[in-house]
Amino acid sequence: MSNTNSSQQASPSDASAERLAEIQSGFLRDWQALLTQAKQGSLAPLSDRRFASDAWSESPQSLFSAHAYLIVARALQQLAQAADVGDSMRERLQFAVMQWVEAAAPSNYLVSNPDAIQEFVRTGGESLQKGITNLLHDVRRKRITQTDESAFVPGENLAMTPGAVVYENPLMQIIRYQPAGAQVYQRPLLMVPPCINKYYILDLQPGNSLVRHAVQAGFQVFMISWRNPRPDDADPIDTKTWDDYIQDGVLQAIQVVCDISRQPQINALGFCVGGTLLSTALAVARARGQDPVAALTLLTTFLDFRDTGILDVFVDEWHARTRDQQLGQGGLMTAGELSTTFSFLRPSELVWNYVGSNYLMGQAPRAFDLLAWNADGTNLPGPFFTWYFRNTYLENQLKTGYLDVCDQVVDFRSLDMPTYLYASRDDHIVPWTSAYASTLLLRGPLRFVLGESGHIAGVINSPERQRRGYWSQDAGVLPSDPDKWLDAAAHTKGSWWPDWLDWLARHAGPMQRAARSLGTKKYPSIEPAPGRYVKVKAD
């Protein structure tokens, strides 16, 4: 019986051949149907945003090319998915095919884009002239313009929450925000943003500023503003390491906030890489017998890098060794290179969309605060980047409990404080299931919340806008399987911010009189918020 079953089971090669035959049959069937519809003049309009305008529907030739493109694209993507190779190679193949498919869309070229042709005729060629000007401008800047960056300036219409810089060193400034009322919670909150971007993603405009909402809710809020290294800096900031960012960055900031507030413990929030830095710093502190943070918040944060999603296509020993040779002893990982990498993770939205509008149509990008922040990138010290890349994305060493940082063994399982974990369901930078994996490492009372949308839009979701929603469980049950958690979770409409602020208030101590001055004798006010560091451009 076992021999009969074995003989009836398809081998991997048989299964692959069967799948290839299915793909081929489906392609031929779709292609024949397309030819028939074109001959009969019955091609249906397309819902794909690239081909959805009247110009495409009114041009039989353009509509046919769009239909044909989508059929070929679907077949190529199916072939890449069905390739009889290892999982890692298949992911790379699918990524490469995605890049080719997105680049080949007929909407990306003047001669095959009826919208661009109509605009060219309507403007007497002026649209193309403007498009060429836009292209040359971006070539000089070495990046695509996604928004009107001149419309936003930190300190003028971004990063506007009142405050003062009360400490600075070669790596960071610390901002203390002005209390909104006469009373504040006793235990202050330190926010640790990612050093790969500017901090003001957490303090955009008044209506969508997490900082402002926390201040108005009665919290004493402090913020790390990371320095943006430049090639012309005179000091050796380009040689700073992961250990430097832990000791002279996060741990120093915690000490400053404890000193200013005269509290033995504070609360702390880390966002993305900032959350990884913060968690590492707290594990170092615990290894030293210190316990400076009472309650922890981690937003879209990796602690376990086992599944890094689409970023995995860039991760291998060759890349790590190359970066070690280039930057391991000094130099900068540039904001431009980082921005290009992240843009091509979503090429349709972040690359080719702007090729069509900026270059073919000659349009000026509209002003949008999130995209202005996204364009305001930061460089990273080479040794910091190479250590981070190898020990997290490549080797996933941080979670092991054996890695040395600042001469201490990092063990996330030593972190037993109450922790609020937030993830975004459509996050392509930190897959939500990977953020959920932190529940298997941390040992304190945990609350996990899953928001809608992506890495940034999910986090920056102000209650005033009444958009999106989130999933949570009041029972606090955290099974090892994230999908089981989601199946049992309840959905709530609107922002997750009120839920977090309620949770934070329970760990912030009693209310007390707010300080009259932001500075102290030991830590005098240096300059008004947002400070100098955040205004330094990478290019």
C-alpha positions as CSV (number, residue, x, y, z in Angstrom):
1,M,0.0,0.0,0.0
2,S,2.8,2.4,0.9
3,N,4.5,1.8,-2.4
4,T,1.2,2.5,-4.3
5,N,0.7,5.8,-2.5
6,S,4.3,6.7,-3.1
7,S,4.1,6.1,-6.8
8,Q,0.9,8.2,-7.0
9,Q,2.5,11.2,-5.3
10,A,3.8,13.8,-7.7
11,S,7.5,14.7,-7.5
12,P,8.5,18.3,-7.2
13,S,9.5,18.4,-10.8
14,D,6.2,16.8,-11.9
15,A,4.3,19.4,-9.8
16,S,6.4,22.2,-11.4
17,A,5.7,20.9,-14.9
18,E,2.0,20.7,-14.1
19,R,2.0,24.3,-12.8
20,L,3.9,25.5,-15.8
21,A,1.4,23.9,-18.1
22,E,-1.5,25.6,-16.2
23,I,0.2,29.0,-16.5
24,Q,0.8,28.4,-20.2
25,S,-2.7,27.3,-20.8
26,G,-4.1,30.3,-18.8
27,F,-1.9,32.7,-20.8
28,L,-3.0,31.3,-24.2
29,R,-6.7,31.4,-23.1
30,D,-6.5,35.0,-21.9
31,W,-4.5,36.1,-25.0
32,Q,-7.0,34.5,-27.4
33,A,-9.9,36.1,-25.5
34,L,-8.1,39.5,-25.7
35,L,-7.7,39.1,-29.5
36,T,-11.4,38.2,-29.9
37,Q,-12.6,41.1,-27.8
38,A,-10.3,43.5,-29.7
39,K,-11.6,42.2,-33.1
40,Q,-15.2,42.7,-31.9
41,G,-14.4,46.1,-30.4
42,S,-15.6,45.0,-27.0
43,L,-12.5,45.6,-24.8
44,A,-13.6,46.5,-21.3
45,P,-12.2,49.6,-19.5
46,L,-9.7,48.8,-16.9
47,S,-9.9,49.6,-13.1
48,D,-6.0,49.6,-12.8
49,R,-5.3,53.2,-11.8
50,R,-2.6,53.4,-14.5
51,F,-5.1,52.7,-17.3
52,A,-8.4,53.9,-15.8
53,S,-8.7,57.3,-17.5
54,D,-11.0,58.1,-20.4
55,A,-8.0,58.5,-22.6
56,W,-7.1,54.8,-22.3
57,S,-10.7,53.7,-22.8
58,E,-11.2,55.9,-25.9
59,S,-8.1,54.6,-27.7
60,P,-8.5,51.0,-28.9
61,Q,-4.8,50.7,-29.5
62,S,-3.9,52.0,-26.0
63,L,-6.5,49.9,-24.3
64,F,-5.3,46.8,-26.1
65,S,-1.7,47.5,-25.1
66,A,-2.8,47.9,-21.5
67,H,-4.8,44.6,-21.5
68,A,-1.9,42.8,-23.2
69,Y,0.6,44.2,-20.7
70,L,-1.5,43.0,-17.7
71,I,-1.8,39.5,-19.2
72,V,1.9,39.2,-19.8
73,A,2.7,40.7,-16.4
74,R,0.4,38.2,-14.7
75,A,2.0,35.2,-16.5
76,L,5.5,36.4,-15.6
77,Q,4.6,36.8,-12.0
78,Q,3.1,33.3,-11.9
79,L,6.2,31.8,-13.5
80,A,8.4,33.5,-10.9
81,Q,6.2,32.2,-8.1
82,A,6.2,28.7,-9.6
83,A,10.0,28.5,-10.2
84,D,11.5,25.2,-8.9
85,V,14.2,26.9,-6.8
86,G,14.8,27.5,-3.1
87,D,12.6,30.0,-1.2
88,S,15.3,32.6,-1.0
89,M,16.1,32.5,-4.7
90,R,12.4,32.5,-5.5
91,E,11.9,35.7,-3.5
92,R,14.8,37.3,-5.4
93,L,13.4,36.2,-8.7
94,Q,9.9,37.5,-7.8
95,F,11.5,40.8,-6.8
96,A,13.4,41.1,-10.1
97,V,10.3,40.2,-12.1
98,M,8.3,42.8,-10.2
99,Q,10.9,45.5,-11.1
100,W,10.8,44.5,-14.8
101,V,7.0,44.3,-14.9
102,E,6.5,47.7,-13.2
103,A,9.1,49.3,-15.5
104,A,7.6,47.9,-18.7
105,A,4.1,49.3,-18.1
106,P,2.9,51.3,-21.2
107,S,1.9,54.1,-18.9
108,N,5.6,54.8,-18.3
109,Y,6.4,55.9,-21.9
110,L,5.3,58.9,-23.8
111,V,4.5,57.1,-27.1
112,S,2.3,54.6,-25.3
113,N,0.6,56.8,-22.7
114,P,-2.5,58.4,-24.2
115,D,-2.9,60.7,-21.2
116,A,0.6,62.1,-21.8
117,I,0.0,62.5,-25.5
118,Q,-3.3,64.3,-25.0
119,E,-1.6,66.7,-22.5
120,F,1.2,67.3,-25.0
121,V,-1.3,68.2,-27.7
122,R,-3.4,70.3,-25.3
123,T,-0.4,72.4,-24.1
124,G,1.3,72.6,-27.4
125,G,4.3,70.7,-26.1
126,E,4.7,72.7,-22.9
127,S,3.9,69.6,-20.8
128,L,6.9,67.8,-22.2
129,Q,9.1,70.8,-21.8
130,K,8.2,71.0,-18.1
131,G,8.6,67.2,-17.8
132,I,12.2,67.4,-19.2
133,T,12.9,70.3,-16.8
134,N,11.6,68.1,-13.9
135,L,13.7,65.2,-15.0
136,L,16.9,67.2,-15.3
137,H,16.2,68.7,-11.8
138,D,15.9,65.2,-10.4
139,V,19.0,63.9,-12.2
140,R,21.0,66.7,-10.5
141,R,19.5,65.8,-7.1
142,K,19.9,62.0,-7.8
143,R,16.4,61.2,-6.6
144,I,12.8,61.5,-7.8
145,T,10.8,64.4,-6.4
146,Q,7.7,63.0,-4.8
147,T,6.3,66.2,-3.2
148,D,6.8,69.9,-3.1
149,E,9.5,69.9,-0.4
150,S,9.8,73.7,-0.4
151,A,6.3,73.8,1.1
152,F,7.4,72.3,4.4
153,V,10.1,73.6,6.8
154,P,10.7,72.1,10.3
155,G,9.9,74.7,12.9
156,E,7.6,76.7,10.6
157,N,4.9,74.3,9.5
158,L,6.3,70.9,10.7
159,A,7.7,70.0,14.1
160,M,5.8,72.9,15.7
161,T,5.1,71.6,19.2
162,P,6.6,74.2,21.6
163,G,9.7,73.1,23.4
164,A,13.4,73.6,23.9
165,V,16.6,71.6,23.4
166,V,17.9,70.9,26.8
167,Y,20.9,68.6,26.0
168,E,23.1,67.8,23.1
169,N,26.2,65.8,22.2
170,P,27.8,64.7,18.9
171,L,25.1,62.1,18.3
172,M,21.8,63.8,19.3
173,Q,19.8,66.6,20.9
174,I,17.1,66.1,23.5
175,I,14.0,68.2,23.2
176,R,11.8,68.9,26.2
177,Y,8.2,69.9,25.2
178,Q,6.3,72.7,26.9
179,P,3.4,71.2,29.1
180,A,0.0,72.0,27.8
181,G,-1.5,72.6,31.3
182,A,-0.7,73.3,34.9
183,Q,-0.6,69.6,35.8
184,V,1.4,66.7,34.3
185,Y,1.8,63.1,35.0
186,Q,4.8,62.4,37.3
187,R,6.6,60.0,35.1
188,P,7.9,61.5,31.9
189,L,7.9,59.9,28.4
190,L,11.1,59.7,26.2
191,M,10.5,59.1,22.5
192,V,13.3,57.4,20.5
193,P,12.7,57.8,16.8
194,P,14.5,56.0,14.0
195,C,17.9,57.5,13.2
196,I,17.4,56.6,9.6
197,N,14.9,59.5,9.3
198,K,14.2,62.8,11.1
199,Y,12.3,62.6,14.4
200,Y,9.4,64.9,13.3
201,I,7.5,62.0,11.8
202,L,6.1,62.0,15.4
203,D,5.5,65.7,15.3
204,L,4.3,66.7,11.9
205,Q,1.5,69.3,11.8
206,P,-0.7,70.0,14.8
207,G,-3.5,67.9,13.6
208,N,-1.4,64.7,13.1
209,S,1.3,65.1,15.8
210,L,1.6,62.2,18.2
211,V,3.9,64.5,20.3
212,R,1.2,67.2,20.5
213,H,-1.5,64.7,21.5
214,A,0.6,63.2,24.2
215,V,1.4,66.7,25.6
216,Q,-2.2,67.7,25.5
217,A,-3.1,64.5,27.4
218,G,-0.9,65.6,30.3
219,F,2.4,63.8,29.7
220,Q,5.8,65.3,30.1
221,V,7.4,64.5,26.7
222,F,11.0,64.4,25.7
223,M,12.4,63.5,22.2
224,I,15.7,62.4,20.8
225,S,16.6,64.3,17.7
226,W,19.4,62.4,16.0
227,R,22.2,64.2,14.2
228,N,22.4,63.9,10.5
229,P,26.1,63.2,9.6
230,R,27.5,64.8,6.5
231,P,30.7,64.1,4.5
232,D,32.1,67.6,5.3
233,D,31.7,67.2,9.1
234,A,35.0,67.9,10.8
235,D,34.5,65.4,13.7
236,P,34.7,61.6,13.4
237,I,31.0,61.0,13.5
238,D,31.3,58.7,10.5
239,T,33.1,56.2,12.7
240,K,30.3,55.9,15.3
241,T,29.2,52.4,16.1
242,W,26.0,50.7,17.3
243,D,27.5,50.7,20.8
244,D,27.9,54.5,20.6
245,Y,24.3,54.9,19.7
246,I,23.3,52.7,22.6
247,Q,25.6,54.3,25.2
248,D,25.9,58.0,24.1
249,G,22.5,58.0,22.5
250,V,19.7,56.1,24.1
251,L,21.2,55.4,27.6
252,Q,22.5,59.0,27.9
253,A,19.0,60.3,26.9
254,I,17.4,58.2,29.6
255,Q,19.8,59.5,32.2
256,V,19.2,63.1,31.2
257,V,15.4,62.7,31.4
258,C,15.7,61.0,34.8
259,D,17.9,63.8,36.0
260,I,15.6,66.6,34.7
261,S,12.4,65.0,36.0
262,R,14.0,63.7,39.3
263,Q,12.4,60.3,38.7
264,P,14.2,57.0,39.1
265,Q,12.2,55.6,36.3
266,I,10.7,57.0,33.1
267,N,8.5,55.6,30.3
268,A,9.9,55.2,26.8
269,L,8.7,54.8,23.3
270,G,10.7,53.5,20.3
271,F,9.6,53.7,16.7
272,C,11.0,51.2,14.1
273,V,14.9,51.2,14.4
274,G,14.4,53.5,17.4
275,G,12.5,50.7,19.0
276,T,15.3,48.2,18.3
277,L,17.9,50.7,19.7
278,L,15.7,51.3,22.8
279,S,15.1,47.7,23.6
280,T,18.8,46.9,23.2
281,A,19.7,49.8,25.5
282,L,17.3,48.6,28.1
283,A,18.7,45.0,27.9
284,V,22.2,46.5,28.4
285,A,20.9,48.5,31.4
286,R,19.3,45.3,32.9
287,A,22.6,43.4,32.4
288,R,24.2,46.2,34.5
289,G,21.7,45.8,37.2
290,Q,19.8,49.0,36.3
291,D,16.0,49.4,35.6
292,P,15.4,52.9,34.3
293,V,12.2,52.4,32.3
294,A,8.9,51.5,34.0
295,A,6.8,51.0,30.8
296,L,7.8,50.5,27.2
297,T,6.1,51.2,23.9
298,L,7.4,49.7,20.7
299,L,5.9,50.9,17.3
300,T,6.5,48.7,14.2
301,T,9.7,47.4,15.7
302,F,11.9,44.3,14.9
303,L,13.4,42.4,17.8
304,D,13.3,39.1,16.0
305,F,14.6,39.5,12.4
306,R,13.7,36.0,11.2
307,D,11.2,37.3,8.7
308,T,12.1,40.7,7.2
309,G,9.6,40.6,4.4
310,I,10.6,41.9,1.0
311,L,13.8,43.5,2.4
312,D,15.2,39.9,2.6
313,V,16.1,40.2,-1.1
314,F,18.9,42.5,-0.2
315,V,20.3,40.4,2.6
316,D,23.1,38.0,2.1
317,E,26.7,37.4,3.1
318,W,28.0,39.1,-0.1
319,H,26.2,42.3,0.7
320,A,27.3,42.3,4.3
321,R,30.9,41.6,3.4
322,T,30.9,44.3,0.7
323,R,29.5,46.9,3.2
324,D,32.0,45.8,5.8
325,Q,34.8,46.6,3.3
326,Q,33.3,49.9,2.2
327,L,32.1,51.3,5.5
328,G,33.2,49.1,8.4
329,Q,35.9,51.5,9.5
330,G,34.2,54.8,8.6
331,G,32.2,56.6,5.9
332,L,28.6,57.2,5.4
333,M,25.7,55.1,4.3
334,T,23.9,57.9,2.4
335,A,20.3,58.9,2.7
336,G,20.0,58.8,-1.1
337,E,21.0,55.1,-1.3
338,L,18.6,54.2,1.5
339,S,15.8,56.2,0.0
340,T,16.2,54.5,-3.4
341,T,16.2,51.0,-1.8
342,F,13.0,51.7,0.0
343,S,11.3,53.3,-3.0
344,F,11.9,50.2,-5.1
345,L,10.2,48.1,-2.6
346,R,7.0,49.7,-3.9
347,P,8.0,50.8,-7.4
348,S,4.6,51.4,-8.8
349,E,3.7,53.9,-6.0
350,L,7.0,55.4,-5.2
351,V,8.9,55.4,-8.6
352,W,6.8,55.0,-11.8
353,N,3.9,56.9,-10.5
354,Y,6.1,60.0,-10.5
355,V,7.8,59.2,-13.8
356,G,4.3,59.5,-15.4
357,S,3.1,62.6,-13.6
358,N,6.4,64.5,-13.2
359,Y,8.2,63.7,-16.5
360,L,5.5,62.6,-19.0
361,M,2.8,65.0,-17.9
362,G,5.0,67.8,-16.7
363,Q,3.1,68.2,-13.5
364,A,4.5,69.6,-10.2
365,P,4.0,67.2,-7.2
366,R,1.5,68.3,-4.7
367,A,2.6,69.3,-1.2
368,F,2.2,66.4,1.3
369,D,3.7,66.5,4.8
370,L,4.4,62.7,5.0
371,L,6.2,62.7,1.7
372,A,8.2,65.8,2.6
373,W,9.4,64.0,5.7
374,N,10.2,60.9,3.7
375,A,12.4,63.0,1.4
376,D,14.2,64.6,4.3
377,G,16.4,61.6,4.9
378,T,19.5,61.1,7.1
379,N,22.9,59.6,6.5
380,L,24.2,56.9,8.8
381,P,27.7,56.2,10.1
382,G,29.2,53.3,8.2
383,P,30.2,51.2,11.3
384,F,26.8,51.6,12.8
385,F,25.1,50.5,9.6
386,T,27.4,47.5,8.9
387,W,27.0,46.2,12.5
388,Y,23.2,46.6,12.3
389,F,22.9,44.9,8.9
390,R,25.0,41.9,9.9
391,N,23.8,41.3,13.4
392,T,20.1,41.8,12.7
393,Y,19.0,41.3,9.1
394,L,21.7,38.8,8.2
395,E,22.4,36.8,11.3
396,N,19.5,37.7,13.6
397,Q,21.8,37.8,16.6
398,L,20.0,40.3,18.8
399,K,17.3,37.9,19.9
400,T,19.7,35.1,20.8
401,G,20.6,36.3,24.3
402,Y,24.3,35.9,23.6
403,L,25.3,39.0,21.7
404,D,27.6,41.5,23.3
405,V,26.7,45.2,23.2
406,C,28.5,47.8,25.3
407,D,30.4,45.0,27.0
408,Q,27.2,43.4,28.2
409,V,25.2,40.4,27.0
410,V,21.9,41.5,25.5
411,D,18.9,39.4,26.5
412,F,15.5,40.7,25.6
413,R,14.0,38.2,28.0
414,S,15.3,40.3,30.9
415,L,12.8,43.0,29.9
416,D,9.7,42.4,32.1
417,M,8.2,45.9,32.3
418,P,4.7,46.5,30.9
419,T,5.0,46.9,27.1
420,Y,2.6,48.2,24.5
421,L,3.4,46.7,21.1
422,Y,2.0,48.3,17.9
423,A,2.2,46.9,14.4
424,S,0.6,47.9,11.0
425,R,-1.1,45.2,9.1
426,D,0.1,46.3,5.6
427,D,3.6,47.2,6.7
428,H,6.2,46.2,4.1
429,I,9.1,47.3,6.2
430,V,8.3,45.5,9.4
431,P,5.8,42.7,8.7
432,W,3.2,42.7,11.4
433,T,3.8,39.0,12.2
434,S,7.5,39.9,12.9
435,A,6.5,42.7,15.2
436,Y,4.2,40.2,16.9
437,A,7.2,37.9,17.4
438,S,8.4,40.3,20.1
439,T,5.7,38.8,22.3
440,L,7.7,35.6,22.5
441,L,10.8,37.5,23.7
442,L,9.5,40.1,26.2
443,R,8.5,38.9,29.7
444,G,6.3,41.6,31.1
445,P,2.6,42.2,30.8
446,L,2.0,42.8,27.1
447,R,-0.6,44.6,25.1
448,F,-0.5,44.0,21.3
449,V,-2.4,46.3,18.9
450,L,-2.6,45.9,15.2
451,G,-3.5,48.9,13.1
452,E,-4.6,49.2,9.5
453,S,-2.5,50.6,6.7
454,G,1.3,50.6,6.4
455,H,4.5,51.4,8.2
456,I,4.0,55.2,8.4
457,A,0.3,55.8,7.6
458,G,-0.7,53.2,10.2
459,V,1.3,54.9,13.0
460,I,0.5,58.5,12.1
461,N,-3.3,58.1,12.4
462,S,-4.7,61.1,14.3
463,P,-8.1,60.6,16.0
464,E,-9.4,63.8,14.5
465,R,-9.4,62.3,11.1
466,Q,-11.6,59.4,12.0
467,R,-9.8,57.1,9.6
468,R,-8.8,53.4,9.6
469,G,-9.0,51.2,12.7
470,Y,-7.2,48.7,14.8
471,W,-7.5,45.2,16.3
472,S,-6.9,44.4,19.9
473,Q,-7.8,41.9,22.7
474,D,-8.8,43.1,26.1
475,A,-8.2,39.6,27.5
476,G,-4.6,40.0,26.7
477,V,-4.3,36.5,25.2
478,L,-1.1,36.2,23.1
479,P,-0.9,32.8,21.3
480,S,2.4,32.0,19.6
481,D,0.6,32.0,16.2
482,P,-0.2,35.6,15.2
483,D,-3.0,34.5,12.9
484,K,-4.8,32.9,15.9
485,W,-4.5,36.2,17.8
486,L,-6.0,38.1,14.9
487,D,-8.9,35.6,14.5
488,A,-9.9,36.3,18.1
489,A,-9.2,40.1,18.1
490,A,-11.9,42.7,18.0
491,H,-11.8,45.5,15.5
492,T,-12.3,49.1,16.6
493,K,-12.9,52.0,14.2
494,G,-10.6,55.0,14.3
495,S,-7.1,55.8,15.7
496,W,-5.2,53.6,18.1
497,W,-3.8,56.7,19.8
498,P,-6.5,57.0,22.5
499,D,-6.0,53.3,23.4
500,W,-2.3,53.9,23.8
501,L,-2.7,57.1,25.8
502,D,-5.1,55.4,28.2
503,W,-2.6,52.5,28.7
504,L,0.3,54.9,29.2
505,A,-1.7,56.9,31.8
506,R,-2.0,53.8,33.9
507,H,1.8,53.6,34.1
508,A,2.7,57.3,34.4
509,G,2.1,57.9,38.2
510,P,0.0,60.7,39.8
511,M,-0.5,64.2,38.5
512,Q,1.8,66.9,39.7
513,R,2.5,70.6,39.1
514,A,4.1,71.2,35.7
515,A,7.6,72.8,35.7
516,R,7.7,76.5,35.0
517,S,10.9,76.3,33.0
518,L,12.0,73.8,30.4
519,G,15.6,74.1,31.4
520,T,17.3,73.4,34.7
521,K,20.5,74.5,36.3
522,K,22.3,71.3,35.1
523,Y,20.5,71.2,31.7
524,P,19.7,74.8,30.6
525,S,17.7,75.5,27.5
526,I,20.1,75.6,24.5
527,E,17.7,76.7,21.8
528,P,14.0,76.5,20.9
529,A,12.6,73.3,19.4
530,P,13.0,71.8,16.9
531,G,16.7,72.6,17.3
532,R,19.6,72.7,14.8
533,Y,20.2,69.0,14.2
534,V,16.8,68.3,12.6
535,K,17.4,71.1,10.0
536,V,20.6,69.6,8.6
537,K,20.0,68.2,5.1
538,A,21.7,65.0,3.9
539,D,22.3,66.5,0.4
